[in-house]
Amino acid sequence: MKGKLRGDLAPRSGASWIRLYAGEIKLWLFAVFSLQLPMFLVGWALMPADKLAYFWIITSFCLIVWTAICWHLTKPARMSLQALESYRSKQQVIQIPVGPEIADHPLYIETRQVISDLDRVFKESTVDPLTGAYNRRFLQMKLAAELDRASKSGMPLSVLFLDVNDFKKVNDTEGHIVGDVCLKELVTVAKGHIRDGDWLVRWGGDEFLIVLWNMTKNKAAGVQTRIQESLAEKTIRGKNGDFKFSVSVGVAEAKANETADQLLDRVDGELYGAKSDSKEPYANRPA
């Protein structure tokens, strides 16, 4: 599906790194302060000087062995935490390569199940079930933060606002099932002209938004043209014969420090102008 969320597979901060290896660190410190340090002190106090070097070598070897054991025992927890970190950063279920001793561990199995359940709930709440595009709730959750990130980085961000021309007339004359077919066809065509990382969102009814990352308004207008040209080649079979449908599109590029509401209001105005100037106002024209 187009519109994968951004994120990094690896933990993104020092704090995340500490959380990832917290188990090993704690066990290692426990070994040093509760086992190895007393052994060093006792050996220093009681062992003959000519034997002390051998004693330190033996205890150091024990510390290395203990560290390896800690690493092995905490690996399921570490891999489970890495899987959770990956899902948190990408909002996607990511397959982390692990050996059979980890894949079959109850903790890792339960963690993968929890992530799978979370992913299912996330998709059910943010993906439109009819078309497979993201829904309005998704955009409202994500757009403000991404606009802020784009503004700070200086990366251009453009939005297309698509509206099916005379969609009500399609539903009235051809039926709602055929109308649904038109919406699905529009989404299929639009996905063919956007990249992984761009967002295709069903805003409501027959209105769709496309968020194009690192793209100026001029380049976004090229995407608009390609979508409209591809739709012009499609034919829909309706109750009253085959027909074609078209969309009007508004295009806007985000301005520095612009809020999500301001950008959406501006691109909505662009769409209104495009519909007023549309030379193809009727969707249910005979093919």
PLY file of the C-alpha trace (Angstrom):
ply
format ascii 1.0
element vertex 287
property float x
property float y
property float z
element edge 286
property int vertex1
property int vertex2
end_header
0.00 0.00 0.00
1.24 3.48 -0.84
1.77 5.84 2.02
4.08 3.95 4.38
4.92 5.98 7.42
8.40 7.21 7.97
10.66 5.94 10.72
13.91 4.19 11.44
14.34 0.52 12.16
17.00 1.07 14.81
16.22 2.82 18.11
16.44 6.54 17.52
18.14 7.91 20.64
20.62 7.18 23.38
17.75 6.57 25.77
16.36 3.94 23.38
19.77 2.27 23.22
19.91 2.14 27.02
16.42 0.62 27.16
17.41 -1.96 24.57
20.41 -3.18 26.58
19.12 -2.42 30.08
18.83 -6.12 30.97
22.45 -6.88 30.08
23.70 -3.75 31.85
21.86 -4.56 35.05
22.96 -8.18 35.13
26.53 -7.23 34.34
26.62 -4.62 37.11
25.07 -7.14 39.49
27.80 -9.62 38.62
30.57 -7.06 39.07
29.43 -5.56 42.37
27.89 -8.60 44.06
30.19 -11.38 42.82
33.37 -10.28 41.12
34.26 -7.29 43.28
34.06 -9.24 46.57
36.11 -12.03 44.99
38.79 -9.53 43.95
38.90 -8.03 47.45
39.08 -11.41 49.13
41.77 -12.57 46.75
43.77 -9.39 47.27
43.55 -9.79 51.06
44.13 -13.54 51.38
45.97 -14.83 48.34
49.78 -14.93 48.29
51.30 -12.31 46.03
52.70 -14.89 43.62
49.24 -16.46 43.22
47.26 -13.23 42.96
47.84 -12.73 39.22
46.46 -16.19 38.46
43.46 -15.51 40.68
42.67 -12.28 38.85
42.93 -14.03 35.50
40.49 -16.72 36.64
37.98 -14.23 38.05
38.24 -12.07 34.92
37.50 -15.14 32.81
34.47 -15.86 35.02
33.28 -12.30 34.47
33.54 -12.73 30.69
31.62 -16.00 30.87
28.97 -14.37 33.05
28.63 -11.50 30.57
28.10 -13.97 27.72
25.45 -15.79 29.76
23.69 -12.49 30.50
23.75 -11.62 26.80
22.20 -14.96 25.87
19.57 -14.98 28.63
18.33 -11.49 27.85
18.31 -11.87 24.06
14.56 -12.68 23.85
13.76 -9.55 25.84
16.15 -7.49 23.72
14.68 -8.73 20.44
11.14 -8.18 21.74
11.98 -4.61 22.70
13.59 -4.03 19.30
10.43 -5.28 17.58
8.32 -2.88 19.69
10.70 0.01 18.96
10.51 -0.75 15.24
6.73 -0.78 15.28
6.60 2.44 17.30
8.87 4.27 14.87
7.36 2.96 11.61
3.84 1.96 12.65
4.49 -1.18 10.62
5.08 -4.81 11.53
8.74 -5.37 10.67
10.32 -8.80 10.48
13.47 -8.80 12.61
15.76 -11.74 11.74
16.26 -13.94 14.79
17.47 -17.48 15.35
15.16 -20.38 16.21
16.01 -20.10 19.90
14.48 -16.60 19.89
11.66 -17.16 17.40
10.27 -19.96 19.59
10.67 -18.10 22.88
7.28 -17.38 24.56
8.19 -13.72 25.25
9.07 -13.03 21.63
5.99 -14.91 20.37
3.70 -12.91 22.65
5.39 -9.65 21.65
4.89 -10.39 17.96
1.23 -11.18 18.63
0.74 -7.92 20.51
2.38 -5.98 17.67
0.20 -7.77 15.12
-2.93 -6.91 17.11
-1.85 -3.28 17.45
-1.17 -3.09 13.73
-4.60 -4.52 12.92
-6.32 -2.02 15.23
-4.27 0.86 13.77
-5.18 -0.07 10.21
-8.85 -0.53 11.07
-8.93 2.93 12.63
-6.92 4.79 9.99
-7.61 3.04 6.66
-10.77 3.47 4.60
-12.28 -0.03 4.21
-13.78 0.64 0.78
-10.81 2.05 -1.10
-7.78 1.09 1.01
-6.66 4.72 1.22
-5.93 6.33 4.57
-8.92 8.01 6.19
-9.50 11.50 7.51
-8.61 10.51 11.07
-5.15 9.42 9.91
-4.45 12.77 8.25
-5.65 14.71 11.27
-3.34 12.64 13.47
-0.22 13.05 11.33
-0.30 16.12 9.11
0.44 18.83 11.70
3.62 17.13 12.94
4.85 16.46 9.41
4.21 20.05 8.35
6.30 21.20 11.29
9.08 18.81 10.32
8.97 19.96 6.69
9.06 23.61 7.74
12.09 23.10 9.98
14.00 21.08 7.38
13.11 23.33 4.46
11.68 20.35 2.55
8.85 21.25 0.15
5.51 19.55 0.73
2.57 19.74 -1.66
-1.03 18.59 -1.47
-3.49 17.56 -4.17
-7.22 17.77 -3.40
-9.26 15.57 -5.78
-13.01 15.61 -6.24
-15.01 13.43 -8.64
-17.04 15.60 -11.00
-20.80 15.19 -10.57
-20.39 12.13 -8.36
-23.93 12.51 -7.02
-25.25 12.14 -10.56
-23.23 8.94 -10.96
-24.84 7.50 -7.82
-28.31 8.66 -8.87
-28.17 7.30 -12.42
-25.85 4.29 -12.12
-26.31 3.29 -8.49
-24.08 3.44 -5.42
-22.29 0.19 -6.21
-21.08 1.63 -9.51
-20.18 4.81 -7.66
-18.01 2.72 -5.32
-16.33 1.19 -8.37
-15.43 4.70 -9.54
-13.86 5.55 -6.18
-11.83 2.34 -6.17
-10.67 3.01 -9.73
-9.61 6.53 -8.78
-7.55 5.21 -5.87
-5.93 2.55 -8.06
-4.98 5.14 -10.68
-3.72 7.63 -8.08
-1.55 5.02 -6.36
0.09 4.30 -9.68
1.38 7.88 -9.85
2.62 8.47 -6.29
5.62 7.15 -4.39
6.11 5.09 -1.28
6.04 7.65 1.50
3.32 9.80 -0.12
-0.10 9.69 1.53
-3.37 9.00 -0.28
-6.28 9.92 1.98
-10.03 9.64 1.53
-11.17 12.93 3.00
-14.86 12.10 2.72
-17.37 10.96 0.13
-15.76 11.45 -3.27
-12.97 13.74 -2.02
-9.37 12.57 -1.73
-6.15 14.22 -0.61
-2.66 13.28 -1.74
0.28 14.50 0.37
3.48 14.63 -1.69
6.72 14.82 0.26
9.74 16.74 -1.02
7.78 17.98 -4.02
7.13 21.54 -5.19
3.79 22.74 -6.49
4.99 22.64 -10.11
6.02 18.99 -9.83
2.79 18.18 -7.97
0.87 19.67 -10.89
2.60 17.11 -13.07
1.28 14.33 -10.84
-2.17 15.88 -11.13
-1.98 15.87 -14.92
-0.86 12.24 -15.08
-3.68 11.12 -12.81
-6.29 12.97 -14.88
-4.88 11.64 -18.15
-4.88 8.07 -16.83
-8.49 8.41 -15.66
-9.49 9.66 -19.09
-8.39 6.30 -20.51
-10.53 4.29 -18.06
-14.04 3.09 -18.79
-16.59 2.11 -16.13
-19.45 -0.26 -16.88
-22.73 1.11 -15.51
-26.41 0.24 -15.60
-26.95 2.45 -18.61
-23.84 1.47 -20.54
-20.17 2.25 -20.32
-19.09 5.71 -19.20
-16.04 7.69 -18.19
-15.57 9.94 -15.20
-13.19 12.77 -14.39
-11.87 14.61 -11.36
-11.16 18.22 -10.56
-7.94 18.81 -8.63
-6.64 21.62 -6.46
-2.88 21.94 -5.85
-1.09 23.80 -3.07
2.41 23.84 -1.61
2.85 24.26 2.13
4.24 27.58 3.31
6.70 28.04 6.15
5.00 27.76 9.57
1.63 27.09 7.94
-0.79 25.04 10.02
-2.59 21.96 8.73
-5.94 23.78 8.75
-4.51 26.70 6.80
-2.99 24.42 4.16
-6.19 22.39 3.80
-8.29 25.53 3.55
-5.99 26.91 0.85
-5.98 23.73 -1.24
-9.77 23.54 -0.84
-9.95 27.00 -2.42
-7.76 25.77 -5.28
-10.12 22.83 -5.80
-13.13 25.16 -5.85
-11.46 27.20 -8.60
-10.61 24.05 -10.55
-14.21 22.82 -10.41
-15.47 26.19 -11.59
-13.10 26.08 -14.56
-13.67 22.40 -15.35
-14.39 21.67 -19.01
-15.69 18.19 -18.13
-18.37 18.78 -15.48
-20.35 15.59 -16.09
-19.16 12.21 -14.93
-21.82 10.03 -16.60
-20.95 10.74 -20.20
-21.29 7.86 -22.67
-17.92 6.34 -23.57
0 1
1 2
2 3
3 4
4 5
5 6
6 7
7 8
8 9
9 10
10 11
11 12
12 13
13 14
14 15
15 16
16 17
17 18
18 19
19 20
20 21
21 22
22 23
23 24
24 25
25 26
26 27
27 28
28 29
29 30
30 31
31 32
32 33
33 34
34 35
35 36
36 37
37 38
38 39
39 40
40 41
41 42
42 43
43 44
44 45
45 46
46 47
47 48
48 49
49 50
50 51
51 52
52 53
53 54
54 55
55 56
56 57
57 58
58 59
59 60
60 61
61 62
62 63
63 64
64 65
65 66
66 67
67 68
68 69
69 70
70 71
71 72
72 73
73 74
74 75
75 76
76 77
77 78
78 79
79 80
80 81
81 82
82 83
83 84
84 85
85 86
86 87
87 88
88 89
89 90
90 91
91 92
92 93
93 94
94 95
95 96
96 97
97 98
98 99
99 100
100 101
101 102
102 103
103 104
104 105
105 106
106 107
107 108
108 109
109 110
110 111
111 112
112 113
113 114
114 115
115 116
116 117
117 118
118 119
119 120
120 121
121 122
122 123
123 124
124 125
125 126
126 127
127 128
128 129
129 130
130 131
131 132
132 133
133 134
134 135
135 136
136 137
137 138
138 139
139 140
140 141
141 142
142 143
143 144
144 145
145 146
146 147
147 148
148 149
149 150
150 151
151 152
152 153
153 154
154 155
155 156
156 157
157 158
158 159
159 160
160 161
161 162
162 163
163 164
164 165
165 166
166 167
167 168
168 169
169 170
170 171
171 172
172 173
173 174
174 175
175 176
176 177
177 178
178 179
179 180
180 181
181 182
182 183
183 184
184 185
185 186
186 187
187 188
188 189
189 190
190 191
191 192
192 193
193 194
194 195
195 196
196 197
197 198
198 199
199 200
200 201
201 202
202 203
203 204
204 205
205 206
206 207
207 208
208 209
209 210
210 211
211 212
212 213
213 214
214 215
215 216
216 217
217 218
218 219
219 220
220 221
221 222
222 223
223 224
224 225
225 226
226 227
227 228
228 229
229 230
230 231
231 232
232 233
233 234
234 235
235 236
236 237
237 238
238 239
239 240
240 241
241 242
242 243
243 244
244 245
245 246
246 247
247 248
248 249
249 250
250 251
251 252
252 253
253 254
254 255
255 256
256 257
257 258
258 259
259 260
260 261
261 262
262 263
263 264
264 265
265 266
266 267
267 268
268 269
269 270
270 271
271 272
272 273
273 274
274 275
275 276
276 277
277 278
278 279
279 280
280 281
281 282
282 283
283 284
284 285
285 286
